[in-house]
Amino acid sequence: MKSHARVVVIGGGIVGCSVLYHLTSLGWRDVVLLERDELTSGATWHAAGLNHLYAATPFMTRIARESLDLYRQLEADNGQAGGVHITGGVRLARSRDGIDEFKRFLGPAKAAGVEAEIIGPSRVRELFPLLKTEDFLGALHTPGEGYVDAAITTNALADKARVAGASIYRRTAVTGLRQLRSSEWRIDTTQGSMVAETVINCAGPWGGEISKLFGEYLPVVTQEHQYLVTEQTDATAGLDHELPVLRDPSVPFYCRQERSGLMVSGFEHNVKFAWLDGAPADFSMSLYPADLDRAMPCLEQSFEMIPILKDLGIRVVVNGPIPATPDMQALIGPAHGLRGYFSCCGVHGGFVQGGLTRYLAEWVVEGEPSVDLSMVDVRRFGSHVDQEFTTARIEAAHTMFSLPAMYPAMEPQGGRCARVDPLYELLVDRGAVFGEANGWEIPNWFAKPGQRRRDEWCFARSNWFENVGEECHAVRSGAGVLNQASQALFRVSGDKASSFLARALTGVLPNRGQRRLCLALTPRGGIDLTVNVDARDDGSFWLSGPARAEQRVQDWLGARVQGTSVDIENRTDTDATLLVAGPRAASVIENALSVPASGMRRDDIMELSFADRQTHVIRVDDIDAMAFEITMPMHAQREIYEALLDVDDPLTPVDFGFRALESLRLERGLPRWGLDFSIESTPDSVGFGSLVDDQATPSASVCAPASEDRRLADYQLVLMQIEHQSLPVDPWGGEIVEHAGEAVGVVTSGAFGHSCAKSLAFAQLRSAVANDAKVMQVLLLGEHYPASIVEAPFPVGAVAAV
């Protein structure tokens, strides 16, 4: 075995072999894969190998298509059958909401190059003649999908990597892992030790065990999942085509042909976790005992829909381990606080999401991926996430599998109240309906007395639409208060703090008593992060950013602070922010806090002592002509909030929530990091060009430079208004923008503007279209609506702090 490697990949399933393949495809040869037993012997060998092309987001639709394209290319390169079966897929809808969900998918499918159509019951039965039920309205048909042979596909990737120079060591279990002073990693195995510059954890259900070796918790757990395969039947042998993969999300179950038999699997509402106390080292090419009683409610419904299943014997039951994460999405990217250690675990459906491994390999080789991976970034979860949180969130997700549809803006239902601030109980009493941001409970909207305090999920305007409208109007006409305690906050101090931030960030730092928006740019000039930088009177700098970016901001700073005398403190849990906005906002603050707020200019910071608590007021004017952030110690939050509300009656501000903030910031033209722009965007493409000096270079990087042949996509962020709507439906994000019958962009976020009475949306459009075309169409639930670009420029140096 080698003693040193540039990269060590741990895990020889579909994910690990795919990562290894992509590393060699990018030109790296000194790469090693360690597998504790045989390739595929963990969770891959028994996988159904499904490659559906339906996904809830445009990004994951693209990943699903790219994954299947890769497997088909491997088969073509080998010049022989490689286990790829293109059978098509049929996904049933039993309700109008289910049909609307499929209508919503048609646009992203078109943009991703996925053929998709909504078909009626008669066509469904032509494609899947064994289906006998009448209890559905239609289906989504995706002719280009299918399934692969798990072992053949995985070994094909491994063989390609070997030929390109990679080394694979089987029967080599990792027993120890620690980082050396050189920042390299020592990997101890049952066959000896090795040192590597970079380690990639691709251990699937064993991923958590690998992280435990150096004292880290990875939020991935193992659950039992099973399917059965029937005996052979003449009903399939006599068909002139292989049956498409049939799915009914409302049960939920799937059924596909397996040679001349059928494979059937249900997704049980009651999750059965395994190995919560630790995964066994000797579980290879193994299965759990069959447990069909647990799946019986799903199986009984599937048997009624496909009656031939009642008459067929069961040839085998496969009950094996699969990994799961709190939001059922993969954990991809550099681990928080560590250098040279990457995760590629929790890939729920390792074949359908295999394309993610390509972008992880780019991240390792080139210092950044070519696409935004925020949705699956392992650092999207904060330190509040533990095993209890993980299992609670997964259990809740399983109870939602059989909903009539997967709706936009659905909030997670399990693992709630992981992080609450002192205002939580008070806002509950005041009617707040909460969402979640990185574990924090955040007020989305406020219900009236007697009104049901929960979201009613739908594709049109929901039960909170009127409430949000009233909150917006109250802010526009008077003043409102929003609890922004979820905002990520960091204090940077020390004699060299200013020079450190000047190197770490792109943009001119503020003078004392001022705020400025600064950017963190990737080596190729994309926007990795945006942060508001406040220069305090004591010489320290306070950085604020979105809740979801907390660990990313900390890592960005931490990777660049080595060798300096700068101190970085994460103050997210110890300090809080309130936003006061509206034409009466200054008067409210003056009456409550005795601060001359009306004399402050935009980006001014004023320090005060309120009840012996150091507090700062910053004029931001983000969502209104007058708006202020108030930052204070967390323990003073409730006292200051109550002081703001305890003012003369005409000035009393209203509570407003993040749904109203979405409407207000779209009316103002404020883009939002993580939705409207990302590493795929340049400052010029989103209206931030004036923040970057002509001589500025990307922020100081500790990563390898990007390859010269990769360029940022030529897209422009624009604000659009949608005209002549016949249905009460607004864009959420993910909808397609068309011009002259061609998909030319995608909506990144949207909402109804209650002040302008228009549906508004940010969209990433091809630059040529954004510059020339004035009228386009947005596809909403299958209908084309005229949309035009709003010419008003973005406010310079502002970004929505959501």
N, C-alpha and C positions, 0 to 999 in steps of 0.2 A: 504494500500500500504506500502511496505517496506520503511524504512528510509535510508537504506544503502545496497549497493550491490558491489560486486567485479567488475562486468561489467554491463553497461547499453547499450543495443542495441536500437537505435532509428529507427523505421520503421518496419512495419509488412507485407511487401511484400515478394516476393520470396527471395530476397537478405538477408533481415533481418532475416527471419525464417531459412534460410540456415546457416547464421553465428551462430545463436543461437544453432542450431543442432550440428554444428561442435565444438563449445565451450564445450558443454556437452559431446560430444564424446571423447574429450581430458581430461575429468575428472573434469571440473569445474561445480559446481552446483549453486553457489551463483551468478547467472546471470539472468538479467531481460530484457525483451523486452517491449518497450513502443510504442503503436500504437494509433494515434490520433483518429481513428474511429474503423473499423473492419479490421481484417486481410485480405489482398489482395485488400482493398478498393481503393487504389490509382491507380497505373499503372499496377498491376498484374492481377486483376480480368478479364480484357478484353483482356489479352495477347493471341496471337495465340499459344504460347507454343512450338515454333519450336525448334528442336534440330538437326540442321545440323551438320555434321561431317567435312565439308570442312572448312579450315581456311588458311590464308595466311602464317602462320609461324608454325613450328613444335610444338612450345609451346602451341599455341592456339588450334591446332588440338588435342593435349593431353588433354587440359582443356575441350574441347567439348566432347571427349570420356568419360572422368572421370565424367562429369556432367550427361550424360545419364546413365552411369553405376550406379551412385548413385540412380537415380530415379527408375531404374529397380530393384535395391536391395531393396529399400523401398517397392515396390510392392510385391516382393518375401517375405519379412519379414512379411508383413501384411496378406499374404496368400489369397489375393483377388485382383481383377482388380483394379488398382490405376490410371487409365487414361493414361497409357503409350501405345503409338501406334508406333510399329516398322513397318514402311511402306516402308522404303528405300527412297532415294533421287536421283533425276535426274537433273543435271545442264547442260544446253545446251551451245554449243560453235558454233558460227557462222563464225569463222575465224580460220586460222592456228594459230594465236597467242592465241586464246582461247584454242585450243587443246594443245599447248605448255604449257600453264598455268596448265592444268590438268596433263600433263606429269611431270611437276615439282612437283606436289603434291603427286604423287604416292610413292616416296621415304619416305617423312615424314609420309604418311599414314601407310606404312608398319611398320615403326619404332614405331608408336603410337598404333599399333594393330587395325587399322581401315581398314576394307575391302573396296577396291576401285578398279574400273576398268574403262577404256575408252571404250565406246560402240558406235556402229554405229546407223544411223537413224532407221533402221528396228527394232533393239532391243528396241530403245526408244519407238517406237509406240506400241510394244508388252506390255511394262510396263505401258504406259500411252496412251491407245487407243483413248482417246478423242482428242489427239493432231493431227492436220491435216496439219500443215505447212511442206514444204519441204526445208525451208530456213535455214538449219543448217548442220554442218559437222559431228557432233557427240556429245557425252555428257559424263560427269563423273557420274558414277553410284556408290553410296555408300549404299549398301543394309541394313546396320545396323542402319540407322538413322530414325528419325520420328518426333513425337511431343508428348506433354503431355497435360493433362488437368491442366490448371494453378491453379485453386482453390484446386483441390484434392491434387496435389503435394505439394503445399505450406502448406496446413493444415496438411499433413502427416509429414512434417518436424517439424512443430510446435508441433504436438502431441508427437513425439519422444523426443523433447527437454523437454516438460512438464513432461513426465514420468521419464526423467533423473534428474529432480529437478529444471528446469528453471521455472521462473515466467513470465507470460504474462499479461500485463495490457492493455485492450482495452479501447477505448474512453478516452485516457489519452494523450492529446496533450502537447508537450513540448513548454513552453512559455519563458523560460529563461535558460541560460547556462553560467556558469562562473567557472574559475579555482580558487581554494582556495590556501591559503599559504602553505597548506600541500601537494600541487600538486594534491589533489583530485578534483573532479568536483561536483559542485552543479547543479542539474537539477531541474528546477521549471516546474511544470505541472499543468494542470487544476484540478488534483486530489491531489495536494500537492507537496512537495519537497522531493528530494532524493539525497544522496551523493554517488558517485561511484569512485572507483579507476581509472577506464577506461571507456571511452565513445566511441562507434562505431557508426558513422553516416551512416545509411543504408536507408536514407529517399527518395532515388530515385529522382523524379522530385522536391521534396521538400528539397533535400540535401543542396542546396545553401542557403535556408532560415535558416536551422539549423546553418550553418557556420556564417551567418550574425548575429546571436544572440550574438556572442562575437567578432564581427568586422572583420571577415575573409572573403575573397572572394574565393569560390570554383568554378573552371571553368566547371560548368555543367549548361546547360540550358534545357528548355523543348521545344519540338517541337510536332506538331500534326502529328499523323500517323494513317492511316485508312485502313481498309479492308472491303470488302463486302462479305456477305454470300447469296448464291442463294437459291431459293426454291428447294425442293427435285426433283430428276429426276430418271427415270428408268435406265438411262445410267450408273449410279453408282450402283444402287440397284441390277442390274443384273450381276455385276462383281464377280468373284470368289476370288478376293483379293482387299484390300484397295489400292487405287491409291497411288503411291509414291508422295512425295512432288516435284513438278516440278518448276524449276527456270530457268529464262533466264536473266543472268546478263546484257545483252546488252540492255534490255528494260528500266529499270529492273523491274521484277515482279516475284511473286511466286503464285502457285495455289496448294491447297491441298484439299483433300476430307474432308467434315465436315458432318458426318453422311451420309445421302443420297444426300446431296447437295455439293456445291463447295465453297471454300473460296478463294478469289482472292485479291491480294494487289500489288500495284505498289509503287515504291519509286520515288517521284516527284523530278524533278530537282530544282524546286523552293521551298525552305524550308519555312514552315510557323511556326514561333516561337510563343510560348505562354508564358505569365507570365513574360516577361522580367522586368516588374516593381515589381514583387513579386508574389509568388504562393498563391492562396487563401486557407484559412484554412478549408473551408467548401466544397471543391470539393471531394466528396466521392461517390464511385459507380456511377460516373458521366461520361458523354461524351461530346465532342464538337458537334455542329451541323454538319451534313454530308456536305462534300465539294468535291463531286465527279468531279466537273468541273476541279478542280486543278489536279486531277489524270487522267484526260481523255486521254492524250497522251499515258500513259502507259496502261490504260485499253483498249483503242481501239486496240492496238497491240496485247494484250492478247486475245481479242475477235476474232481477225482474226486467231490466232494460235489455239484457242479452240472454234470452231464455235458454239458449243452448248450453250456457254455463251450468245450468242445473243438472244436465244429463251427462256432463263430462267428468271423468275422474280427475283427481289432482295428482299430477306426476311428481311435483316437488314444491315445497314451500321454502322460500329463501328469506330469511330474517337476519339482516346484517346491520353493522354499525354505519351510521352516516353522521357527519359533523353538522352542527347548527350553531348559529350566532344569535345575539339578541334581536337583530332586525332581519335575520335570514339572508343577509348579504355577506359577501366574502370579506376577509380581513387582509387587506393588501397594503404593502408599502413598508417604509422604515419604521421600526418600533420606536415608541416614544422614549426619548432620553438616551438612546443608544446609537452608536456609530457602527456601521457595517453589519447591522443585523436587520434582516427583512422578514416579513411574514407573508405567506401566501396560503392561508388556512381558511377553513370554514366555507369553502366553495360549495354551496348547496346546489348540487347538480354539476359535478366536475366536468362533464362533457359539454353541456350547454353553455357554461361560463368559462370554458377553457381558454377563450381568447384573451381573458384578463392576464394570462401569464405572459403574453407578448409584451404588454405594457409594463409589467413588473420588470421584465428583462431589460427593457429600455431604461427604466429607472436606475437599475444597477449599473448598466454599462455606460449610459450617457448622462447620468446625473438627474434626469427628469423623464417622465413619460411624455409621449407626444399627445396624449389626451388627458382630460381632467378625470382623475380617479377619486375625487372627493367622496363620491357616493360609497366607495368601498375602502377608503383610507382607514387603516387600522386605528388611527389616532382620533377618529370621530367619537370614540367613547372615552370618557374621563375616568378619573381614579375612583369614582363612585361605583363603577361597574365591578361586581363580584359574582360569584357563582349563583347566589340567591337571586340577584337581579337578572342574570342571564336566563336562568330556568323559568322565572316568572314571566319574562317577556316572551320566551318561546312558547310556553303554555298558552298564553293569551293569543298569540299569533295563530295557533292551531285552531282555536275556537272560531276564528274569523275566516277560515278556509271555505266554509260553506255559505258565506254571504251571497246574496243575489248577484253581486258584482264587487270588483275592487274599485273603490271610489277615490277621487282625488281628495287631498287634504285630510286623509284619515290619520288620526293621532294614535300612537301606540297605547294599548290597553293594559299591559302588565308592567310590573316593575316601576310603578309610579311613585311620586313623592320621594325620590332618591335624594333630591336636593331642593330644599325649600328655604325661603328667606323669611324674615320676621313679619312681612306683610301678608303671608299666605293665608293665615286663618282670617285676618281682617277682610281680605279681598273675597274669600269664600262667603263671608257674611254679606258682602256688598254685591253678590250675584255673579262673581267671576266664573267663567267657564274656561278651564285651563287646557293648554297644550303642553308640549314638552320640548325643551331644547338642551341637549347634552345633560340630561338628568334633571334640569331645573323645571319646576312648574311655572309656566308663564301664562298670564291672562290673555286669552285669545279674544274674548268678547264678554260683555256683561248682560246677563239676563234680567228681565223685569220681574217684579214680584209675581209669583204664580206661574211664571213661564218655565217650561222644562229646561233644566240646566244640562244640556248635552247637545252635541252636534247631531243633526239628522243627516246622514250621509246621502248624497245624491249627486247627479251630474249637473243639475240646474242650480238656481239660487236656493240656498238652504234656509233653515229656520232662523239663522243669525243675520240674514241679509239686512233686514230692517233695523235691527239693533246696531249693526256696524254703521249703517247710514246715519243714524241719529248721533252716534259717537263722533263721526266725521264732521257733521254739521255743527255740533257743539264745540269742537276744537276750532273750526273755522270762524265761528262767531264769538267765542269767548275764550275759554282756556280748558285744557285737559291735562291729566297726569297719567303717565304710563310707567309701570314698574319695569325697569330694565336691569334688575339685579343679576340676570343671567349673563350679562355682558362679560367677556373675558377681560381681566384687568391685570396689568403688570407694572411694577415700579422698577425703574432702572436708575441706579445711583452710583456715585463714585466720581473721583476727579476726572476720569477719562470717559464718563458716560456719554458726553456729547460726541466725541470723536468716534467712540464705538458705534453709536447709532448712525452716524454719518457714513460709516463703512457698511453697516448691516442693512441699511435701508436706502432706497432711492428717493430723492427729493430733498428740498431744503428744510432743515429742522427749524422749528419755531423759536422765536425769541422768548425770554422769560415772560410769563403771564399770557402766553398765546398758545393756540392749538393749530396744528397743520395735519393734513392727511398725507401719509407717506406710503410708499409702495415697497413691497419685497419682490424683486424681479428675478426670474430664473435665468440661467446662463444664456438662453436664447431670447430673452427679453419678454417672456410671458409674465403675467401677474400671478405670482404665487399667493400673495396675501396683501391686504390693505389694513392699515392700522391708523387710528387717530393718535397723534403724539401731542401730549400736553407738557409744556415746560413750566414746572412749578417754581415758585419763588425760592425754594430751598436748594435749587440746583438739580433736583431730581427730574426725571421724565416719567410720565405715566402713559402707558400704551393701552388702548382699548380696541377690542375687535369682537367679531361675532362669537357666540357661545360655542358653536361647533368647531371653531378654529383654536380653541384654548391650547390644546397640546401642540398644534402646528406652530403657533406663535412662539410658545416656549422652546420648541425644538429649533426654530429658526434662529432665535437669539442665543440659545445655549450652544449651538454648533459653532458660533462665531465669537464666543466670549472667552474661550480658552486662552490663557496667557495674558489676560488683562486683569486690572484691579477693579473691574466693574461688578456690581452686585445686582442680581436679577431676582426679584421677589414676585411670585404669583399671588396676587391679591384678590383673585376672583371670589374666594370664599369668605374673605374678611371685609370687603368693601362692596358698596352697592351704588347703583345709579338710578335716579328718577329723571324722567323727561317731562318738562312742562312746556306746552306748546299752545299757541293761539295769540290773537291780538291783545288779550289781557294777561298774557303770561308774565310780563315784567311787573305789572301791578300786583299780581298774586304773590310773586317772590318778594317784592318790596314790603308788602304787608306782613308776610309770614316770617321772613328772615331778616328784615331790616337791611337789605342790600340794595344799593342804587342800580338795580338791574336795567332800568330804562336808559341809562347813560352808557351801557356797555355796547361795544361794537362786535360784529361777528368775529368769532374766534378769540374774544377776550376771555381771560380767566380771572375770577375774583375769589380770593381766599377769605373765609370768615370763620368765626367761632360761634357755633350755635349750641347753647347749653353745654359749654366746655368741650364741644366736639368739633374737631377740625373738618371743615366742609368747603368744597369748591363749587363754584357756579361757573359754567362755561356757556357762552352764547353760541348756539350752533345753527339756528335758522334752517334746519334740515328739511322739515316737512311743512313749515309755514314761514311767513315773513318774520315771525318772532318765535324762537324756541330756545330753551335752555336745558342743559344737563346739570344735575346736581349730584355730585359724588361725595359720599360720606362713609364713615365706618358702618359696617353692616348692623351693629347693635343700635345705631342711631337712626336707622332707616324709618322705623315706624313713627318715632317722635317727629321727624321732619315731615313725613307724609301727613300726619294729623295736623301739623301746623299749617301746611299748605291748604288743607281743606277747611281749617278754622279761620276763614277770613270773612269779610263783609259779604252778605248774601249775593249782591250782584257780581261779585268776583269769584264766587265759589267754583272751582274747577270740577269738571266731570272726570270720572274714570274712563279711560279708553284702552283698548287692547291691541294686540299685534295684528289682528285682521284689519282694524281701522288704519293702523300704521301702514299696512301694505297698500291700501287704497290711497292714502295721503302721499306716500313716497312716490307712487306711480304718477299721480297728478303733478308732483313736483319734478318728476324726471330724474329720480335718484336710483341708480343701478345698485344691485345687491350682490355682494361677493358670494360665490358658491352657486348662484343661480344665473345671474346675467353675465358674469364674466369670470374667468378662471385663468389657469396657466395657458390656455389656448388663445387668450386675448392679449393684445398689446395695449399699452396706455393710449396710444392714438386711436385705436379701434373702439374704445369705450368712452372717449371724451376726456381722458386724463393726461393728454399730451403736454399740457402746460405745466403739469406738476414735475415733469422730467426735464432737467437741463439738457440743452443740445449736446453738451459734452459728457452727459451722464452715461455710465455703463451699468449693466445689470448689477444688482446688489452683490456684495462680496459672497462668493460661493465656496463651499468646501467640497463640491462635487466635480466630477470630470466634465470637461466641456462637451457640449452637444455636437454631434456630427454635422458637417457642413451641408449635407444634402437634405437636411430637414428644415422646414420653414413653418412658421405659424400659418394657420389657415387664413385665407384672405376674406375675412368676414368683418362686418361692421355692426355694432350694437345700435339699434334705433328704437325709438319710442313710437308706438302705433296706436291709433284709435280705430275701433271697429264700428262700422256703420250698418244701419238698416237691419237690426236684429229682429227676426221673427219669433225667436225663442228666448226665454229668460235664462240664457246660459252665457257664462263669461270664460275667458281663457284662464287656465291654471298654470300652464307651462307644459311644453312637450308637443303642442299643436304645430302643424306645418303651415308655413306661409308659401303661397304659390303665386307665380307670375307667368302669364301666357301658358298656363297648363303645366308648368314645371315647378317642382319643389325647389325653392330658392333660399329657404331659411327655416328656422324653428323658433317658436315662442319660448322664451326662457322663464318668464313669469308674467302674471296678469291678474287683473282684478277689475271690479267695477269702480269707476271714479264717481263718487257720490256728489261731488261738487260740480263736476262738468257733465254728469249724467251720460257718460260714455263708458263702454268697455275699453280698457287700456291694456297694453301689453308691451313689454320689452321683447325684442326679437333679434337674433343674430342672423343677418342677411348677407348674402354675397355682396361684396363691396360694389361691384358694377351695378347691381340691382338697386342697392341702397342709394347710390349716387344719381341714378337716372330714372328709375320707375317711381311714379307717384302713387299709383293705385295698384293694390295687390288684393289677394284674398287670403283669409285665414280659415282653415278647416276646423269647424267646431261640430262635433258629433255627426260627422258625415256631411254637413251642410257648408257651402262656401259663402262667406260673408265678406263684402268689400271692406278693405282696410287701407288706411293712408298713413304715411309717416308724419308725425308731428314735428314741425320744423324747429320748435323752440330748443335752444341749446341746453345741455346739461349745466347745472350750477357747477362752476369749477371748484374742485377740492372738496366735494361732498360725496358721501356714500352712505347708503342706508345701513344703520347699525342694528341689524336684525339678527 
